[in-house]
Amino acid sequence: MRKGYGKYYRVGPSRDWDEADRLNVVDFQHAQKWTGSDADGYPGPESWLRLFS
């Protein structure tokens, strides 16, 4: 991933969302100090904004 959260990829992200994507997003969300449902691995508007800005 652009911000360095990609350790679960074997090769890199693909067009299809899978468990590796979700786990990488969980790592990113935890780095933001988010917990519970805010760190479920599914990017909401704030995750997308922070990941790709």
JOTA-V107128 format. One record per helix or strand of 3 or more residues. SS is the DSSP state (@ for helix, = for strand). FROM is the first residue (numbers start at 1). TO is the last residue. Records with the same first field share a line. If there is no record, write none. Layout:
# JOTA-V107128
SS = FROM-TO / FROM-TO
This chain:
# JOTA-V107128
@ = 19-31 / 36-39 / 45-51
